[in-house]
Amino acid sequence: MSGKQYTIRAVPAAIDRALRRRAREETKSLNTVAVEALARGLDLEARPREHTDLDALIGSWQNDPAFDRATVSGHFYK
């Protein structure tokens, strides 16, 4: 391991809980999770950001005649 060593004091309880929870969920050390969080907060991404957009749906449209009929006739809005 290389890099600087820090001591951070007065960490709020909510941050401590969130870091420890994430470390447990991701089976990583508290140090690793804290460094990743600092990197994300400084836009220095230690790991790729998880996207929550709808890109996975591109090209997945399927025609549904029943839906088309319902929306044209107004039944969809009743």
VENSUL-V882556 format. One record per residue. RES is the residue in one small letter. PSI is psi in whole degrees, 0 to 359 (none if undefined). BURIAL is 1 if it has 9 or more other C-alpha atoms within 8 Angstrom, else 0. D_FIRST is the distance of its C-alpha to the first C-alpha in whole Angstrom. Layout:
BEGIN
{{RES PSI BURIAL D_FIRST} {RES PSI BURIAL D_FIRST}}
END
This chain:
BEGIN
{{m 133 0 0} {s 167 0 4} {g 180 0 7} {k 157 0 10} {q 133 0 10} {y 153 0 14} {t 121 0 16} {i 126 0 19} {r 162 0 22} {a 43 0 25} {v 123 0 24} {p 147 0 27} {a 321 0 28} {a 321 0 28} {i 318 0 24} {d 313 1 23} {r 316 0 25} {a 317 0 24} {l 315 1 20} {r 322 1 21} {r 314 0 23} {r 319 1 21} {a 317 1 18} {r 313 1 21} {e 323 0 23} {e 5 0 20} {t 53 0 18} {k 165 1 15} {s 155 0 13} {l 320 1 15} {n 313 0 12} {t 315 1 11} {v 321 1 15} {a 318 1 15} {v 318 1 13} {e 318 1 15} {a 318 0 18} {l 316 0 17} {a 316 1 17} {r 317 1 20} {g 334 0 22} {l 12 0 21} {d 38 0 22} {l 31 0 19} {e 110 1 18} {a 339 0 15} {r 157 0 17} {p 140 0 21} {r 137 0 23} {e 124 0 26} {h 140 0 29} {t 28 0 32} {d 188 0 35} {l 20 0 38} {d 326 0 37} {a 341 0 37} {l 351 0 40} {i 128 0 41} {g 6 0 44} {s 3 0 44} {w 137 0 48} {q 133 0 51} {n 140 0 54} {d 97 0 56} {p 324 0 60} {a 319 0 60} {f 316 0 58} {d 316 0 59} {r 318 0 63} {a 321 1 62} {t 326 1 60} {v 318 0 63} {s 350 0 66} {g 356 0 64} {h 334 0 63} {f 330 0 60} {y 0 0 60} {k none 0 63}}
END
